[in-house]
Amino acid sequence: MTIRLPAGDGGFRAYEPRKEPFAATPGTPFTSRTVFSAAHVVADPFADSTPDSPAAVDWDATLAFRRHLWSHGLGVAEAMDTAQRGMGLDWAGAAELIRRSAAEATSVGGLIACGVGTDQLTGPATLDEVRAAYEEQLALVEESGAQAILMASRALAAAAKGPEDYLEVYGHLLRQSAEPVILHWLGPMFDPALEGYWGSSDLDAATDTFLEVIAAHPDKVDGIKVSLLEAQREIDIRRRLPQGVRCYTGDDFNYPELIAGDEQGFSHALLGIFDPLGPLAAEAVRVLDTGDAKGFRELLDPTVELSRHLFQAPTRFYKTGVVFLAWLAGHQSHFTMVGGLQSARSLPHFARAYELADGLGLFPDPKLAEERMKNLLSLYGVNQ
């Protein structure tokens, strides 16, 4: 009852799949933390498209996955990098995704926040053009009734001459936002075009500028999402935030300790890894809601190995592993991604992701996951 998995060194290893999934039940939103899962999009596998074509999305399956997350009490962070924003999903596709998901959230009473960027700009842009692009997207998100997440902008990173340009652009956007927003600092490991964001490649100097933006407009900042994969830097930033401004961890390497927190505070969460971990992560947070930090860590700590595997360098291709696991878990009928991104990871990478996820009990139907893994192996020429 074993499956042959490629070991990455030219050889194979035998793995015995798990028989029973992790027992998780749907539930209400959490009381001790605000938790968002950044959600992936499901491609339409029957569309006659190419990697350069506009994204062809299976809207029914995409929205069904969001209902799955909401059913477990998680919020949905929509049209973020997990949804392949800027890596297969253009602004037109993201705008449609925001409209549809926000309407779905309203119909089911789900928590939703949506990404606001500048990706309608496809070439060099001035600061005025960057501001206008942000304004267009902010207006759409606010009209949809969702909370806005101001994402880092490739166009701003290219156009800004120094910290003062970031202060001016973000200050302008915060002054005109109707409701408090979440600011997102995405590190270059997720998007190399964001190197030097906030006006400096020195992270200490960049942190000071980031915090200066927040300090000038604390009433317009609900929280910040920090995706730098440096736990201590996030803790240091968290301790310097104005009262009432939350820190949403975006650290897919160190999230259990950051969410659990310490005697000086804790992080909420807005994480791509909570896409495949949804039910298990929700159960862990409910344990934390009871005050049982030890029980929370006992549930969530074992998931870090899988997360570090999916988010290994080049980190920006973590979306491939996320969608792969959604296919194995039965949330979609195929392993196809917009932009053809299913080709971005190797067969040994997929094999290890399957092994780790199965060991955690993430597949509601372990037999289905095993059959689909065998199908993929067969496609690559691996006979069982």
N, C-alpha and C positions, 0 to 999 in steps of 0.2 A: 504493500500500500504506500509506496514511496514514489516520488517524482524526481527525475534527473534534471538538475539545474546546472547551467554553466557556471564554473567557479571564477572565471575571469583570467585564468592562467592557461587556458587551453584544455583544461580538464573539466570534470564534472563531479558533483556531489549528490548524494541521495538525501532527499528531504521528505519527512513524513508529515503531510498536512494535518492541521488541527481539525478536529471533528465538530466542535461546538463553538459558536460565536460568542463574543462578549455580550452579556445580557444587559441591554440598555433599553430603557422605556422613555417615550416622549414625556415632556414635562413643561412646566411653566418657566418664565424668565427667572433669572437669578436675583438674589438679594444682596450679595456681598461684592459682586463685581459686574461690570458691564462688559459683555464679551461678544465680539463680532467675528464671524468667519468670513474671510475674503473668499468668494466663490468663483469656480471656473465656469466657462461656457461650454455647451455641448455643440459640436459641429454637426452640420447636416451631411452625412456621408454620401448621399445620393446626388448632391449638387455637382454640376460640371464646372469645377473651379480649379484654380491653380494657386500656388503660394502667393502670387501677386494680386489675386482677385480680392475684392471685398469679401469679408467674412460671410460665409453661409452658415447660419445658426439654426439648430433645431430648437425652436422656441418652446415647444411643449416639454421636452426633456430638460431644457435649461431651467424653466420655471418650476418644474417638478422637483429638481434638486434643491432649489431655494425653499420650497415648502418642507422638504425633508429637514433642512437646517432649522427652520422656524419651529417645526414640531418638537424639537428637542430644547427649545428655549434660547437658541443662539440668535444673535442678530446677524444680518447679512451686510457685508461691506461689498458694494456692487461696483462694477466697472473699474476695478483696481488692476494691478499688474497680474494678479492671479487669473483674471479673466482675459489674459493676453493683451491687455491694453498696450498698444504700441508694439506688439509682437504678433500681429495677425488680426487684431480687432482695431479698426480705425474709428475716428470720431463718429461717423455716421452710424456705425454698428453699436458703438458705446451709447450713443444718444437713444437709440431704439431700446437697448438693453435697460437703460435707466428708466425710461417711460414704462416699459412692461413690468419690470420688477417692482417699481414703486407702486404701481396700480395693484399688483398682486399682494404686496405688503399691506396695503390699505384693506384689501378684501379679507385677509386672514388675521389682521392685527399684529403683523410682524415688524420687528425693529429693523430699520434699513438706513444706511448711510451710503452716499454715492460719490465716486471720484470726480473731481473737477480739475481739468488740466488744460493743456494748450495744444493737443495733438491734431487739431485741424490745421495747424501751421505745418507745412511740409517742406519749407526751406528756410533760409536765413530770415530773421524777423527783428524788427526794432522793439524797443521796450514798450512803445505805445501799442504795437501790434500784439505783443504778449499780453498786456493788460486787457485789451479788447477780447482776445481769445478766452482768457480766464473769465471775463465778465459774461460772455455768451454761454459758457458751460455752467457757470454759477447760477445764471438765470433759469436755465433749463432744470437743474436739480431742485432749486427752490420752488419752481412751478410744479414739479412733480410731487412735492410734499415731503421729500426725503431730506435728511441732514446732509450737509456738504462736507466733503473731505478735500481740502486743498492739497493736491498732489504736487510733488516736485516736477518742474518743467524742464525738458531738454532745451526748449527754445530760450527760456530764461537763463539757463546755465551758459548757453552760447552767447547771449546778448549782453549779459551783465558785465560791467567793468570792475565791480567791486561790491563790498557789503552794502554800500549806500543804495545801490539799485535794488537789492532784495528788500531792504527796509522800505523803500518807496513803493514798490509793486505790491508787496504783501500788506503794507499799511493801507494802501488805497482799497484793496479787496476787502480787508476786514472792516473798514469804515462803512462800506456799502452793503455788507452781508446782512440779511434780514435776521438771521439767527446765529448763535455761536457755532463755529465750525471746528473741525478737527484738522490740524496741520500735520502733514506727512513728510517726514525726512527719510527719503529712500537713499540708501548708500550705493556707491558705484559697483559693489559686488552684485547688486540686483540690476543695475543699468549703468554701464560704463560711461554713458553720455552725461551722467550726473556728477562726475568727478569735479571737486572744487565747489560744490553747492554751498550756498550762503556766503560766497565770495572768497573762499580760501580752502586749500587742500589740507591746511593745518586744522585738525578736528577741534582743537581747543578754541581757536579763533572762530571757526564756523559755529561752534556751540554758543559762543558769546553773542554772535549776531542773531542766531535762532532765538535765543532767550530774550534778546532786546526787542524783537518783533512781538513776542508774547507779552512782555512787560508793558509795552506801550498800548496794548489792546486786550487786557485780561478779560473784559466783559464779552468780547467777541470770540474767545477761544474756549470751546468746551474742553478740548484736550489735544494732546499731541500723540502721534504714532511714530515711534523711533525704530527704524529698520537698519541698524548698523552692525548687528551681530556682535556687540560688545556690551556684556551685561553691566560692567562697572560704570561705563559711560552713561548708560541709561539710568542707572541708580543715581549717579551724580546729577544728571539733568532733572530727574524726578524730584530730587530734594531742593532744587532751585526754582521750581515752578511757583507762580503766584498761587495763593490759596484759592481753591475752587477749580483750578485747571488740572484735568486728569492726565495721567500718562497711560497710553494704550501701548503695551509692548507689541512690537513687531519683530521681536528677536526669536526666530525659529530655531535657534540653538539653545537658548537658555530660559525658555518661557516658564517652566514650572517654578523655579526659584523667584523669578521676577513677579509672577502673579501672586505667589504666596506672600512675598514681601518680607519686611523686617520690622523692627520696633519703630522705624521712622517713616514707614509707609509701604505702599505696594503699587503694582501696575494693574490696570485693567488689561484687556487684550483685544487686538485686531490682527489676526494671524491667518496666513495662508495654510499652515499645517492643520488648522482646525477644519478645513474642507474634508480631508479624509478621516480626521479624528473626531468629527462632529459628535456622535453619540457618546463615545468614551470621554471626550473632553467635557461634555455637558454633565455627565455623571460625576466627574471629578470636581467640577465647580459646585455642584449641589452638595457634595461632601464638605467643601470649604465653606459653604453657606451655613453649615451647622457649627462652624468654628473648629473643625477638625483639619488643621493644616497638615498633620502627619498623614492622615488618610488620603488627603488630596495629593500629596507628593507620591504616596505609594501607588496611586492609580496613574498619575501623569508622568512620573519620572521614567518608567520603562518605555515611553513613546519617543523619547529624545533620540535614541539611536536611529529610528526610522526617519525622524525629521532631519537629522544631520545627514543622513544618506540622501534623501530627496533634494536637500538644499546644498549639496556639496558643489564645489566649483566645477564648471561655471554656474554659479547660483541662479542666474536668470532662467535656466532651463528646468527649474524645479516644477514648472507647470506641467511638463510632460509626465512626471511621476504622479502628480496629483490626478490627472485625467486617467492615467493607466489604472490607478487604484479605484477610481470611480467606475471604470468599466468592469474590473474584477468583482467589485461589490454589487454589481447589478443595477447601478444608477443610470446606466446608458447601455445601449445594445451593441456598441462598437468602440474600437479604439482608434478614432480619427480625430484630428485637431484642426482648428482653423490655422491656415498658413502652413499646413503639413508638419507641424511641430512635433508630431509623434515620432519623428525620426531623430530627435535631438538627444536621445540617450541610447546607450548600448544594451544589448541583450543581457549581459551580466548585471548591469544596473537594474534592469527590470526584474531579473530573477531574485536579486537580493531584496528589492522592495517588496516583492510578493512574499518572500520568506518572513521578513520582519513584520509586515502587516498581518499575515496569517497568524503568526505567533502571538500577536496582540488580540486576535479575535475580531478584527475589523470587518470581516466579510460576513454579512448576514446569512449567506448560503455558501459555506466553505466548499461544498462539492462543485457549485457553479464556478467559483473562483479557480478551483483546481482545473476544471475542464477548459476554462478560458486560457489559463496559463499554458496548458498543454497545447492548445491550438496555436498560441503565439510561438511556442518552442518549435512546433512542427513547421510553421511558416518559415522559420530560420533554419530548418533542416535538422532539428534535434528530434531523434526518434526515441520513444519511451520503451 
